[in-house]
């Protein structure tokens, strides 16, 4: 379940239940977001599968996922159709923030982030809470056959991936993290389409160069 607060920020109940954590998915109307006192670590996002460890606030480098277990550091990513994903490990108090477009999704940016959390912090996949914020939904993510066919491994039941069709990135990520096998503690998605909801979200596909960006954050108090 999700709620939108008085700052115009979406919050996930599964993460609000963790008292050591701060988080939120910004919208086009978010105010005081990021908070003025937040020590935010960011990335130069490149649609890659690169995962970086954030040791301090500021730009950590070029990549599309940040992980940390340091108190006082907030991880931030910017999106306008790509999926913002945050992960929390309640057992080790480790976190991740991920920018996942279709390219990063196909490169496995999310499972590679989980693996990095395992290696760096001893996280176990079955302990993780994975939350996907607002982004382009299958209703609006129509792609050509050259892109669609690359999703065949994730949707073996589909017979339409050799032509122009629509792809569900959230479901792709759900399958990648093994939720269908119960290997994540919890998987949740806001389920709102950034293209459809012009009243709430920025969208590059809809507005092209005029599109702004939404900020999503997760941090250890």
MARZATI-147380 format. One record per residue: z negated, x negated, y of N, C-alpha, C, O in turn; residue number from 1; residue in three letters. Coordinates in nm, 3 decimals, padded with zeros to 5 digits. Atoms other than C-alpha are relative to their C-alpha. Layout:
BEGIN
REC       n.w       n.u       n.v      ca.w      ca.u      ca.v       c.w       c.u       c.v       o.w       o.u       o.v    nr   rest
REC         Z         X         Y         Z         X         Y         Z         X         Y         Z         X         Y   NUM    ALA
...
END
This chain:
BEGIN
REC       n.w       n.u       n.v      ca.w      ca.u      ca.v       c.w       c.u       c.v       o.w       o.u       o.v    nr   rest
REC    00.000   -00.084   -00.120    00.000    00.000    00.000    00.000   -00.087    00.125   -00.051   -00.200    00.125     1    UNK
REC   -00.011    00.073   -00.126    00.069   -00.106    00.358   -00.041    00.091    00.114   -00.034    00.214    00.105     2    UNK
REC    00.025   -00.075   -00.124   -00.039   -00.004    00.705    00.050   -00.084    00.116    00.060   -00.206    00.106     3    UNK
REC   -00.040    00.071   -00.121    00.083   -00.093    01.052   -00.114    00.012    00.101   -00.162    00.122    00.127     4    UNK
REC    00.116   -00.003   -00.089   -00.189   -00.191    01.298    00.041    00.021    00.145    00.159    00.043    00.174     5    UNK
REC   -00.027   -00.030   -00.141   -00.217   -00.147    01.675    00.078   -00.110    00.070    00.114   -00.095    00.187     6    UNK
REC   -00.085    00.106   -00.055   -00.026   -00.473    01.731    00.144    00.015   -00.046    00.230   -00.064   -00.006     7    UNK
REC   -00.133   -00.015    00.057    00.279   -00.341    01.545    00.026   -00.097   -00.113    00.139   -00.142   -00.132     8    UNK
REC   -00.009    00.096    00.110    00.209   -00.567    01.246   -00.032    00.070   -00.132   -00.130    00.144   -00.141     9    UNK
REC    00.024   -00.058    00.131    00.237   -00.461    00.881   -00.098   -00.085   -00.079   -00.085   -00.208   -00.085    10    UNK
REC    00.102    00.065    00.079   -00.061   -00.545    00.662   -00.001    00.058   -00.141    00.014    00.179   -00.159    11    UNK
REC    00.003   -00.042    00.140   -00.082   -00.531    00.283   -00.144    00.017   -00.046   -00.226   -00.072   -00.026    12    UNK
REC    00.136   -00.025    00.047   -00.391   -00.377    00.128   -00.046   -00.108   -00.098   -00.161   -00.150   -00.095    13    UNK
REC    00.036    00.100    00.101   -00.381   -00.629   -00.157   -00.048   -00.129    00.064   -00.131   -00.200    00.006    14    UNK
REC    00.042    00.122   -00.069   -00.421   -00.912    00.096   -00.118    00.026    00.093   -00.200   -00.063    00.115    15    UNK
REC    00.116   -00.032   -00.085   -00.663   -00.734    00.327   -00.130   -00.005   -00.080   -00.238   -00.024   -00.024    16    UNK
REC    00.119    00.003    00.085   -00.902   -00.725    00.032   -00.055   -00.141   -00.020   -00.163   -00.158   -00.076    17    UNK
REC    00.044    00.138    00.013   -00.926   -01.105    00.045   -00.061   -00.044    00.134    00.013   -00.072    00.228    18    UNK
REC    00.065    00.026   -00.130   -01.185   -01.182    00.320    00.028   -00.137    00.058    00.007   -00.158    00.178    19    UNK
REC   -00.026    00.137   -00.048   -01.086   -01.550    00.346    00.141   -00.016    00.054    00.181   -00.126    00.093    20    UNK
REC   -00.142    00.006   -00.030   -00.727   -01.462    00.434    00.034    00.079    00.127   -00.025    00.183    00.154    21    UNK
REC   -00.063   -00.077   -00.108   -00.533   -01.358    00.746    00.149    00.007   -00.031    00.206   -00.087   -00.086    22    UNK
REC   -00.143   -00.013    00.028   -00.179   -01.226    00.723    00.058    00.112    00.085   -00.014    00.188    00.149    23    UNK
REC   -00.068   -00.110   -00.067    00.079   -00.994    00.873    00.150   -00.023    00.006    00.197   -00.137    00.014    24    UNK
REC   -00.145    00.003   -00.014    00.448   -00.909    00.890    00.036    00.064    00.134    00.017    00.184    00.154    25    UNK
REC   -00.031   -00.050   -00.132    00.567   -00.876    01.248    00.121    00.092    00.003    00.203    00.092   -00.088    26    UNK
REC   -00.113   -00.089   -00.023    00.811   -00.616    01.382    00.060   -00.033    00.136    00.014   -00.126    00.203    27    UNK
REC   -00.061    00.028   -00.130    01.033   -00.602    01.689   -00.091    00.040    00.115   -00.067    00.001    00.229    28    UNK
REC    00.092   -00.044   -00.106    00.747   -00.440    01.881   -00.137   -00.065   -00.011   -00.231   -00.023    00.057    29    UNK
REC    00.132    00.063    00.016    00.465   -00.670    01.770   -00.047   -00.064    00.130    00.028   -00.134    00.197    30    UNK
REC    00.061    00.061   -00.118    00.232   -00.770    02.052   -00.115   -00.089   -00.044   -00.179   -00.065   -00.146    31    UNK
REC    00.105    00.097    00.033   -00.013   -01.059    02.054    00.019   -00.054   -00.141   -00.077   -00.068   -00.217    32    UNK
REC   -00.033    00.048    00.134    00.163   -01.189    01.745    00.107   -00.107    00.009    00.216   -00.077    00.058    33    UNK
REC    00.125    00.045    00.063    00.122   -01.465    01.648   -00.117    00.002    00.098   -00.097   -00.006    00.219    34    UNK
REC    00.118    00.003   -00.088   -00.234   -01.456    01.783   -00.003   -00.131    00.078    00.039   -00.235    00.027    35    UNK
REC   -00.001    00.117   -00.086   -00.284   -01.698    02.070   -00.081   -00.117   -00.051   -00.054   -00.232   -00.014    36    UNK
REC    00.085    00.108    00.049   -00.550   -01.897    01.886    00.044   -00.052   -00.137   -00.025   -00.135   -00.197    37    UNK
REC   -00.044    00.039    00.134   -00.349   -01.939    01.564    00.060   -00.141    00.000    00.141   -00.175    00.087    38    UNK
REC   -00.057    00.133    00.021   -00.273   -02.293    01.448    00.112    00.015   -00.103    00.088    00.010   -00.224    39    UNK
REC   -00.110   -00.041    00.087    00.072   -02.218    01.306    00.086   -00.119   -00.042    00.130   -00.198    00.042    40    UNK
REC   -00.096    00.096    00.056    00.275   -02.445    01.078    00.132    00.073   -00.023    00.133    00.184   -00.076    41    UNK
REC   -00.131   -00.063    00.008    00.648   -02.370    01.085    00.101   -00.092   -00.069    00.068   -00.204   -00.109    42    UNK
REC   -00.109    00.072    00.066    00.981   -02.485    00.939    00.127    00.010    00.081    00.144    00.103    00.161    43    UNK
REC   -00.139   -00.019   -00.039    01.338   -02.552    01.039    00.070    00.059   -00.122    00.104   -00.012   -00.217    44    UNK
REC   -00.047   -00.073    00.118    01.476   -02.289    00.803    00.150   -00.020   -00.022    00.230   -00.011    00.072    45    UNK
REC   -00.139    00.037    00.029    01.802   -02.373    00.626    00.060    00.071   -00.120    00.166    00.031   -00.167    46    UNK
REC   -00.048   -00.072    00.119    01.846   -02.125    00.337    00.006   -00.092   -00.122    00.105   -00.094   -00.196    47    UNK
REC    00.006    00.099    00.107    01.739   -02.393    00.089   -00.102    00.042   -00.106   -00.154    00.153   -00.104    48    UNK
REC    00.109   -00.019    00.096    01.501   -02.426   -00.206   -00.110   -00.103    00.021   -00.184   -00.136   -00.072    49    UNK
REC    00.097    00.105   -00.032    01.284   -02.685   -00.031   -00.136    00.059    00.034   -00.147    00.147    00.119    50    UNK
REC    00.138   -00.043   -00.021    00.907   -02.634   -00.044   -00.078   -00.117    00.058   -00.075   -00.227    00.003    51    UNK
REC    00.077    00.105   -00.066    00.684   -02.834    00.191   -00.148    00.036    00.004   -00.186    00.153    00.011    52    UNK
REC    00.145   -00.019   -00.013    00.308   -02.881    00.204   -00.037   -00.014    00.148   -00.004   -00.113    00.212    53    UNK
REC    00.043    00.001   -00.141    00.160   -02.797    00.545   -00.139   -00.063    00.010   -00.235   -00.013   -00.047    54    UNK
REC    00.127    00.070   -00.019   -00.114   -03.041    00.646   -00.060    00.029    00.137   -00.180    00.008    00.160    55    UNK
REC    00.046   -00.024   -00.137   -00.136   -02.940    01.013    00.093    00.101    00.065    00.197    00.137    00.009    56    UNK
REC   -00.085   -00.091   -00.076    00.005   -02.703    01.273    00.122   -00.074    00.053    00.123   -00.197    00.061    57    UNK
REC   -00.123    00.059   -00.049    00.354   -02.758    01.411    00.108    00.005   -00.106    00.087    00.056   -00.216    58    UNK
REC   -00.113   -00.003    00.093    00.692   -02.803    01.246   -00.021   -00.101   -00.112   -00.037   -00.221   -00.087    59    UNK
REC    00.024    00.087    00.116    00.647   -02.941    00.894    00.127   -00.070   -00.046    00.122   -00.163   -00.127    60    UNK
REC   -00.126    00.060    00.040    01.016   -03.026    00.859    00.103    00.105   -00.035    00.092    00.221    00.006    61    UNK
REC   -00.112   -00.088    00.034    01.331   -02.874    00.714   -00.021    00.056   -00.140   -00.039   -00.019   -00.236    62    UNK
REC    00.022   -00.064    00.129    01.291   -02.623    00.434   -00.016    00.150    00.018    00.009    00.203    00.126    63    UNK
REC    00.011   -00.147   -00.007    01.223   -02.259    00.352   -00.126    00.056   -00.064   -00.138    00.177   -00.081    64    UNK
REC    00.130   -00.046    00.048    00.874   -02.244    00.204   -00.107   -00.101    00.038   -00.085   -00.222    00.034    65    UNK
REC    00.117    00.081   -00.034    00.535   -02.374    00.312   -00.116    00.040   -00.091   -00.134    00.158   -00.121    66    UNK
REC    00.121   -00.028    00.076    00.220   -02.405    00.102   -00.114   -00.082    00.060   -00.093   -00.188    00.118    67    UNK
REC    00.118    00.073   -00.046   -00.134   -02.508    00.192   -00.124    00.060   -00.063   -00.122    00.174   -00.111    68    UNK
REC    00.133   -00.053    00.031   -00.500   -02.472    00.100   -00.099   -00.041    00.107   -00.221   -00.034    00.086    69    UNK
REC    00.086    00.048   -00.108   -00.634   -02.603    00.429   -00.049    00.115    00.087    00.029    00.200    00.130    70    UNK
REC    00.057   -00.102   -00.088   -00.867   -02.385    00.630    00.049   -00.021    00.142    00.066   -00.134    00.188    71    UNK
REC   -00.037    00.006   -00.141   -00.758   -02.301    00.982    00.149   -00.014    00.024    00.193   -00.009    00.139    72    UNK
REC   -00.145    00.011   -00.016   -00.385   -02.344    00.918    00.066    00.133   -00.036    00.036    00.191   -00.141    73    UNK
REC   -00.077   -00.122    00.025   -00.154   -02.043    00.942    00.145   -00.039   -00.024    00.203   -00.115    00.054    74    UNK
REC   -00.139    00.028    00.031    00.189   -02.058    00.782    00.087    00.111    00.059    00.058    00.229    00.043    75    UNK
REC   -00.085   -00.098   -00.066    00.469   -01.888    00.977    00.146   -00.017   -00.034    00.196   -00.130   -00.043    76    UNK
REC   -00.145    00.000    00.019    00.829   -01.794    00.906    00.062    00.108    00.088   -00.005    00.203    00.129    77    UNK
REC   -00.072   -00.093   -00.086    01.093   -01.609    01.108    00.116    00.060   -00.078    00.189   -00.011   -00.147    78    UNK
REC   -00.107   -00.067    00.075    01.334   -01.350    00.968    00.067    00.108    00.083    00.012    00.158    00.181    79    UNK
REC   -00.073   -00.112   -00.058    01.596   -01.095    01.067    00.100    00.048   -00.106    00.221    00.037   -00.086    80    UNK
REC   -00.070   -00.049    00.120    01.716   -00.947    00.731   -00.042   -00.076   -00.125   -00.063   -00.016   -00.229    81    UNK
REC    00.052    00.073    00.114    01.610   -01.230    00.501   -00.142    00.049   -00.029   -00.209    00.104    00.058    82    UNK
REC    00.130   -00.051    00.039    01.293   -01.150    00.310   -00.112   -00.098    00.036   -00.105   -00.216    00.002    83    UNK
REC    00.121    00.081   -00.020    00.958   -01.280    00.435   -00.094    00.027   -00.118   -00.124    00.143   -00.149    84    UNK
REC    00.086   -00.016    00.118    00.733   -01.342    00.135   -00.124   -00.086    00.020   -00.115   -00.202    00.059    85    UNK
REC    00.125    00.076   -00.004    00.368   -01.446    00.133   -00.067    00.010   -00.135   -00.059    00.112   -00.204    86    UNK
REC    00.069    00.007    00.129    00.166   -01.552   -00.168   -00.142   -00.049    00.023   -00.165   -00.140    00.102    87    UNK
REC    00.139    00.043   -00.006   -00.210   -01.582   -00.209   -00.052   -00.026   -00.140   -00.024    00.049   -00.233    88    UNK
REC    00.068    00.034    00.125   -00.405   -01.750   -00.487   -00.150    00.016    00.024   -00.213   -00.075    00.077    89    UNK
REC    00.141   -00.024   -00.027   -00.754   -01.596   -00.475   -00.093   -00.098   -00.071   -00.204   -00.124   -00.024    90    UNK
REC    00.086    00.091    00.077   -00.891   -01.840   -00.735   -00.017   -00.135    00.069   -00.125   -00.192    00.067    91    UNK
REC    00.004    00.132   -00.062   -00.804   -02.157   -00.543    00.012    00.005    00.152    00.013   -00.099    00.218    92    UNK
REC   -00.015   -00.019   -00.145   -00.769   -02.013   -00.191    00.116   -00.084    00.054    00.104   -00.157    00.153    93    UNK
REC   -00.125    00.064   -00.042   -00.416   -02.146   -00.163    00.098    00.109    00.039    00.089    00.222   -00.009    94    UNK
REC   -00.093   -00.100   -00.052   -00.129   -01.972    00.016    00.141   -00.059    00.011    00.161   -00.180    00.005    95    UNK
REC   -00.138    00.040   -00.023    00.246   -01.980    00.066    00.068    00.102    00.091    00.033    00.220    00.091    96    UNK
REC   -00.087   -00.087   -00.080    00.498   -01.839    00.313    00.143   -00.043   -00.028    00.176   -00.162   -00.024    97    UNK
REC   -00.135    00.029    00.045    00.863   -01.813    00.212    00.102    00.080    00.079    00.082    00.198    00.108    98    UNK
REC   -00.118   -00.063   -00.060    01.193   -01.736    00.387    00.107    00.005   -00.109    00.156   -00.099   -00.153    99    UNK
REC   -00.092   -00.014    00.112    01.427   -01.595    00.122    00.118    00.091    00.034    00.105    00.214    00.032   100    UNK
REC   -00.125   -00.074   -00.007    01.784   -01.491    00.193    00.065   -00.001   -00.137    00.002   -00.042   -00.234   101    UNK
REC   -00.063   -00.004    00.133    02.036   -01.444   -00.086    00.023   -00.140   -00.054    00.013   -00.162   -00.175   102    UNK
REC   -00.022    00.136    00.048    02.113   -01.815   -00.101   -00.129   -00.061   -00.055   -00.130   -00.117   -00.165   103    UNK
REC    00.128    00.052    00.046    01.749   -01.917   -00.126   -00.049    00.070   -00.126   -00.106    00.007   -00.214   104    UNK
REC    00.039   -00.075    00.119    01.685   -01.642   -00.378    00.072   -00.052   -00.123    00.009   -00.074   -00.227   105    UNK
REC   -00.077    00.052    00.113    01.965   -01.766   -00.603   -00.043   -00.142   -00.037   -00.036   -00.181   -00.154   106    UNK
REC    00.047    00.136    00.027    01.832   -02.122   -00.568   -00.140   -00.003   -00.061   -00.189   -00.108   -00.103   107    UNK
REC    00.133   -00.008    00.059    01.494   -02.001   -00.692   -00.112   -00.043    00.091   -00.211   -00.100    00.045   108    UNK
REC    00.103    00.043   -00.095    01.293   -02.061   -00.376   -00.137    00.057   -00.034   -00.238   -00.010   -00.013   109    UNK
REC    00.131   -00.060    00.029    01.019   -01.821   -00.489   -00.064   -00.062   -00.124   -00.177   -00.108   -00.115   110    UNK
REC    00.065    00.066    00.114    00.957   -01.951   -00.843   -00.027   -00.148    00.023   -00.123   -00.203   -00.032   111    UNK
REC    00.026    00.141   -00.031    00.986   -02.306   -00.709   -00.124   -00.015    00.087   -00.195   -00.115    00.077   112    UNK
REC    00.123    00.002   -00.079    00.714   -02.225   -00.458   -00.121    00.020   -00.089   -00.223   -00.048   -00.073   113    UNK
REC    00.109   -00.021    00.096    00.494   -02.092   -00.738   -00.028   -00.129   -00.077   -00.143   -00.167   -00.097   114    UNK
REC    00.017    00.126    00.072    00.556   -02.414   -00.930   -00.069   -00.106    00.087   -00.155   -00.181    00.040   115    UNK
REC    00.062    00.095   -00.092    00.464   -02.621   -00.624   -00.148    00.029    00.017   -00.229   -00.063    00.026   116    UNK
REC    00.141   -00.036   -00.011    00.138   -02.427   -00.591   -00.076   -00.039   -00.127   -00.191   -00.080   -00.119   117    UNK
REC    00.062    00.045    00.124    00.064   -02.499   -00.956   -00.028   -00.151    00.005   -00.137   -00.196   -00.030   118    UNK
REC    00.011    00.145    00.001    00.125   -02.870   -00.908   -00.098   -00.051    00.106   -00.172   -00.146    00.081   119    UNK
REC    00.082    00.048   -00.110   -00.055   -02.907   -00.574   -00.144    00.050   -00.006   -00.237   -00.023    00.028   120    UNK
REC    00.131   -00.062   -00.014   -00.348   -02.670   -00.608   -00.058    00.052   -00.132   -00.168    00.107   -00.134   121    UNK
REC    00.048   -00.052    00.128   -00.380   -02.582   -00.977    00.011    00.150   -00.013   -00.057    00.211   -00.095   122    UNK
REC   -00.016   -00.145    00.005   -00.267   -02.225   -00.913    00.059    00.044   -00.133    00.141   -00.027   -00.192   123    UNK
REC   -00.056   -00.059    00.121   -00.193   -02.006   -01.213    00.083    00.121    00.040    00.035    00.204    00.118   124    UNK
REC   -00.085   -00.113   -00.039    00.097   -01.758   -01.184   -00.069    00.135   -00.018   -00.049    00.226    00.063   125    UNK
REC    00.063   -00.128    00.027   -00.115   -01.481   -01.334   -00.110    00.035    00.099   -00.161    00.147    00.099   126    UNK
REC    00.102   -00.027   -00.103   -00.365   -01.515   -01.046    00.060    00.037    00.135   -00.012    00.081    00.224   127    UNK
REC   -00.062   -00.010   -00.132   -00.112   -01.484   -00.764    00.025    00.143    00.045    00.060    00.231   -00.035   128    UNK
REC   -00.038   -00.126   -00.064   -00.067   -01.194   -00.525    00.124   -00.030    00.084    00.118   -00.109    00.179   129    UNK
REC   -00.129    00.024   -00.065    00.298   -01.186   -00.411    00.037    00.124    00.080    00.045    00.234    00.025   130    UNK
REC   -00.030   -00.115   -00.087    00.388   -00.965   -00.114    00.129   -00.028    00.078    00.143   -00.133    00.141   131    UNK
REC   -00.130    00.011   -00.068    00.739   -00.908    00.025    00.000    00.092    00.122   -00.028    00.211    00.111   132    UNK
REC   -00.004   -00.077   -00.123    00.774   -00.796    00.385    00.134    00.068    00.024    00.218    00.070   -00.066   133    UNK
REC   -00.123   -00.073   -00.031    01.052   -00.601    00.558    00.122   -00.093    00.002    00.115   -00.205    00.053   134    UNK
REC   -00.125    00.075    00.000    01.409   -00.721    00.505    00.113    00.091   -00.041    00.094    00.211   -00.058   135    UNK
REC   -00.115   -00.081    00.037    01.754   -00.606    00.411   -00.019    00.056   -00.140   -00.054   -00.018   -00.233   136    UNK
REC    00.016   -00.067    00.129    01.741   -00.354    00.126    00.136    00.022   -00.066    00.240   -00.001   -00.004   137    UNK
REC   -00.124   -00.017    00.075    01.998   -00.272   -00.139    00.093    00.102    00.063    00.214    00.097    00.042   138    UNK
REC   -00.084   -00.101   -00.065    02.120    00.024    00.066    00.100   -00.063    00.097    00.207   -00.008    00.121   139    UNK
REC   -00.084    00.065   -00.102    02.268   -00.221    00.320    00.051   -00.137   -00.041    00.135   -00.194    00.029   140    UNK
REC   -00.043    00.133    00.039    02.312   -00.546    00.127    00.118    00.010   -00.097    00.103   -00.003   -00.218   141    UNK
REC   -00.124   -00.006    00.078    02.671   -00.508    00.009    00.068   -00.136    00.009    00.082   -00.193    00.117   142    UNK
REC   -00.059    00.133    00.006    02.840   -00.830   -00.104    00.129    00.003   -00.081    00.155    00.096   -00.158   143    UNK
REC   -00.124    00.013    00.076    03.173   -00.944   -00.241   -00.025   -00.054   -00.139   -00.136   -00.097   -00.171   144    UNK
REC    00.016    00.044    00.139    03.235   -01.042   -00.603   -00.043   -00.145   -00.014   -00.109   -00.181   -00.111   145    UNK
REC    00.036    00.141    00.009    03.195   -01.412   -00.528   -00.151   -00.021    00.013   -00.204   -00.120   -00.039   146    UNK
REC    00.146    00.006   -00.009    02.830   -01.347   -00.438   -00.064    00.082   -00.113   -00.159    00.037   -00.177   147    UNK
REC    00.060   -00.091    00.098    02.759   -01.055   -00.672   -00.009   -00.063   -00.139   -00.110   -00.047   -00.208   148    UNK
REC   -00.002    00.056    00.136    02.856   -01.244   -00.989   -00.112   -00.101   -00.021   -00.153   -00.125   -00.135   149    UNK
REC    00.106    00.099    00.013    02.588   -01.504   -00.915   -00.136    00.062   -00.034   -00.230   -00.008   -00.069   150    UNK
REC    00.123   -00.070    00.035    02.321   -01.239   -00.975    00.001    00.052   -00.143   -00.091    00.121   -00.184   151    UNK
REC   -00.014   -00.052    00.136    02.440   -01.168   -01.331   -00.118   -00.036   -00.089   -00.160    00.045   -00.172   152    UNK
REC    00.111    00.042    00.086    02.157   -01.366   -01.489   -00.125    00.085    00.021   -00.207    00.097   -00.069   153    UNK
REC    00.118   -00.079   -00.031    01.900   -01.144   -01.317    00.019    00.148   -00.033   -00.078    00.221   -00.050   154    UNK
REC   -00.028   -00.141    00.029    02.074   -00.812   -01.389    00.100    00.010   -00.115    00.213    00.055   -00.095   155    UNK
REC   -00.093   -00.004    00.114    02.227   -00.840   -01.738    00.048    00.139   -00.036    00.150    00.157   -00.102   156    UNK
REC   -00.037   -00.138    00.031    02.236   -00.463   -01.761    00.111    00.054    00.089    00.169    00.158    00.060   157    UNK
REC   -00.101   -00.050   -00.094    02.478   -00.429   -01.469    00.140   -00.046   -00.037    00.161   -00.162   -00.075   158    UNK
REC   -00.140    00.028    00.035    02.854   -00.411   -01.531    00.090   -00.003    00.123    00.212   -00.012    00.111   159    UNK
REC   -00.078   -00.011   -00.123    02.962   -00.397   -01.166   -00.005   -00.127    00.085    00.035   -00.124    00.202   160    UNK
REC    00.020    00.121   -00.080    02.888   -00.754   -01.056    00.125   -00.087    00.012    00.119   -00.196    00.070   161    UNK
REC   -00.126    00.073   -00.016    03.249   -00.868   -01.081    00.082    00.054    00.116    00.192    00.007    00.143   162    UNK
REC   -00.068   -00.059   -00.114    03.344   -00.656   -00.781   -00.095    00.014    00.117   -00.209   -00.031    00.111   163    UNK
REC    00.084   -00.022   -00.117    03.212   -00.558   -00.441   -00.108    00.101   -00.035   -00.078    00.208   -00.088   164    UNK
REC    00.109   -00.086    00.040    02.870   -00.404   -00.487   -00.124   -00.030    00.084   -00.121   -00.115    00.173   165    UNK
REC    00.125    00.018   -00.073    02.513   -00.381   -00.358   -00.104   -00.069   -00.087   -00.113   -00.045   -00.208   166    UNK
REC    00.099    00.081    00.071    02.232   -00.617   -00.453   -00.140    00.027    00.055   -00.159    00.042    00.176   167    UNK
REC    00.141   -00.021   -00.037    01.856   -00.562   -00.450   -00.072   -00.134   -00.009   -00.107   -00.179   -00.118   168    UNK
REC    00.066    00.130   -00.002    01.696   -00.889   -00.342   -00.147    00.009   -00.042   -00.199   -00.081   -00.107   169    UNK
REC    00.141   -00.014    00.038    01.341   -00.758   -00.383   -00.014    00.008   -00.151   -00.102   -00.056   -00.209   170    UNK
REC    00.006   -00.011    00.145    01.407   -00.662   -00.744    00.036   -00.133   -00.067   -00.020   -00.169   -00.170   171    UNK
REC   -00.033    00.133    00.052    01.570   -01.001   -00.803   -00.123   -00.089    00.000   -00.151   -00.156   -00.100   172    UNK
REC    00.120    00.085   -00.010    01.254   -01.175   -00.682   -00.109    00.050   -00.093   -00.181   -00.030   -00.153   173    UNK
REC    00.098   -00.056    00.093    01.034   -00.938   -00.881    00.025   -00.054   -00.141   -00.068   -00.092   -00.212   174    UNK
REC   -00.033    00.049    00.133    01.218   -01.042   -01.194   -00.020   -00.151   -00.011   -00.059   -00.201   -00.116   175    UNK
REC    00.018    00.145    00.003    01.208   -01.409   -01.100   -00.145   -00.041   -00.019   -00.174   -00.135   -00.093   176    UNK
REC    00.140    00.038    00.012    00.832   -01.419   -01.066   -00.064    00.056   -00.126   -00.182    00.032   -00.152   177    UNK
REC    00.047   -00.045    00.129    00.798   -01.244   -01.399   -00.091    00.119    00.003   -00.168    00.142   -00.090   178    UNK
REC    00.087   -00.117   -00.008    00.629   -00.930   -01.279    00.023    00.095   -00.119   -00.072    00.156   -00.167   179    UNK
REC   -00.028   -00.090    00.111    00.802   -00.734   -01.556   -00.074   -00.042   -00.127   -00.097    00.040   -00.215   180    UNK
REC    00.075    00.050    00.114    00.617   -00.953   -01.805   -00.150   -00.010    00.030   -00.228   -00.056   -00.053   181    UNK
REC    00.140    00.002   -00.036    00.290   -00.921   -01.620   -00.055   -00.137    00.032   -00.175   -00.160    00.019   182    UNK
REC    00.047    00.136   -00.025    00.274   -01.288   -01.520   -00.044   -00.024    00.144   -00.085   -00.135    00.176   183    UNK
REC    00.059    00.010   -00.133    00.178   -01.222   -01.158   -00.113    00.102    00.007   -00.103    00.212   -00.049   184    UNK
REC    00.112   -00.094   -00.010   -00.154   -01.062   -01.074    00.044    00.128    00.069    00.007    00.238    00.028   185    UNK
REC   -00.046   -00.117   -00.073    00.014   -00.832   -00.825    00.128   -00.032    00.076    00.142   -00.142    00.131   186    UNK
REC   -00.124    00.013   -00.076    00.358   -00.782   -00.671    00.017    00.127    00.081    00.014    00.238    00.026   187    UNK
REC   -00.015   -00.117   -00.087    00.407   -00.554   -00.372    00.107   -00.028    00.104    00.127   -00.142    00.144   188    UNK
REC   -00.105    00.013   -00.102    00.687   -00.490   -00.123   -00.012    00.114    00.099   -00.039    00.228    00.062   189    UNK
REC    00.005   -00.102   -00.105    00.690   -00.307    00.210    00.103    00.110   -00.028    00.075    00.228   -00.010   190    UNK
REC   -00.103   -00.097    00.038    01.015   -00.141    00.101    00.073    00.064    00.116    00.134    00.169    00.100   191    UNK
REC   -00.072   -00.052   -00.117    01.156   -00.088    00.452    00.118   -00.091    00.030    00.107   -00.214    00.025   192    UNK
REC   -00.124    00.075   -00.022    01.512   -00.193    00.536    00.014   -00.039    00.146    00.010    00.046    00.235   193    UNK
REC   -00.012    00.048   -00.137    01.554   -00.409    00.844    00.129    00.045    00.067    00.134    00.056    00.189   194    UNK
REC   -00.127   -00.045   -00.058    01.914   -00.292    00.891   -00.010    00.147    00.039    00.031    00.185    00.149   195    UNK
REC    00.009   -00.144   -00.026    01.842    00.081    00.868   -00.095    00.033    00.115   -00.067    00.121    00.197   196    UNK
REC    00.107   -00.036   -00.094    01.528    00.078    01.083    00.010   -00.081    00.128   -00.068   -00.173    00.152   197    UNK
REC   -00.018    00.069   -00.128    01.656   -00.037    01.421   -00.118    00.022    00.093   -00.140   -00.056    00.185   198    UNK
REC    00.116   -00.027   -00.083    01.345    00.120    01.575   -00.115   -00.096   -00.028   -00.203   -00.114    00.056   199    UNK
REC    00.111    00.085    00.040    01.120   -00.123    01.388    00.033   -00.149   -00.011   -00.051   -00.234    00.016   200    UNK
REC   -00.027    00.137    00.041    01.305   -00.438    01.295    00.126   -00.058    00.064    00.220    00.013    00.097   201    UNK
REC   -00.121    00.075   -00.036    01.549   -00.703    01.411    00.087   -00.014   -00.125    00.037   -00.021   -00.237   202    UNK
REC   -00.093    00.015    00.111    01.861   -00.735    01.196    00.121   -00.080    00.044    00.192   -00.039    00.136   203    UNK
REC   -00.119    00.079   -00.032    02.125   -01.007    01.207    00.126    00.070   -00.047    00.229    00.066    00.022   204    UNK
REC   -00.119   -00.070    00.050    02.364   -00.803    00.995    00.040    00.112    00.093    00.159    00.139    00.110   205    UNK
REC   -00.028   -00.112   -00.090    02.337   -00.513    01.238    00.035   -00.048    00.140    00.130    00.003    00.200   206    UNK
REC   -00.013    00.037   -00.141    02.311   -00.694    01.573    00.063   -00.136    00.024    00.085   -00.175    00.139   207    UNK
REC   -00.062    00.133   -00.009    02.465   -01.036    01.498   -00.077   -00.091    00.096   -00.200   -00.098    00.089   208    UNK
REC    00.065    00.100   -00.085    02.392   -01.296    01.769   -00.105    00.059    00.095   -00.189   -00.014    00.148   209    UNK
REC    00.098   -00.064   -00.088    02.196   -01.042    01.973   -00.135    00.026   -00.069   -00.230    00.070   -00.005   210    UNK
REC    00.122   -00.031    00.076    01.934   -01.011    01.699   -00.114   -00.094    00.037   -00.094   -00.215    00.054   211    UNK
REC    00.119    00.081   -00.014    01.583   -01.131    01.761   -00.052   -00.040   -00.137    00.019   -00.027   -00.237   212    UNK
REC    00.062    00.040    00.127    01.347   -01.258    01.491   -00.140    00.057   -00.009   -00.211    00.071    00.092   213    UNK
REC    00.136   -00.044    00.026    01.030   -01.124    01.332   -00.080   -00.116   -00.057   -00.027   -00.200   -00.129   214    UNK
REC    00.089    00.107    00.048    00.734   -01.352    01.260   -00.095    00.056   -00.104   -00.161    00.157   -00.082   215    UNK
REC    00.096   -00.035    00.106    00.538   -01.329    00.936   -00.095   -00.117   -00.019   -00.053   -00.233   -00.016   216    UNK
REC    00.104    00.103    00.006    00.212   -01.518    00.890   -00.094    00.021   -00.117   -00.117    00.134   -00.160   217    UNK
REC    00.110   -00.005    00.094   -00.046   -01.603    00.628   -00.084   -00.125    00.023   -00.030   -00.234    00.041   218    UNK
REC    00.084    00.114   -00.029   -00.347   -01.826    00.680   -00.134    00.008   -00.072   -00.179    00.116   -00.110   219    UNK
REC    00.134    00.010    00.057   -00.678   -01.945    00.533   -00.100   -00.010    00.115   -00.091   -00.100    00.199   220    UNK
REC    00.099    00.000   -00.109   -00.971   -01.863    00.760   -00.086   -00.128   -00.003   -00.173   -00.146    00.082   221    UNK
END
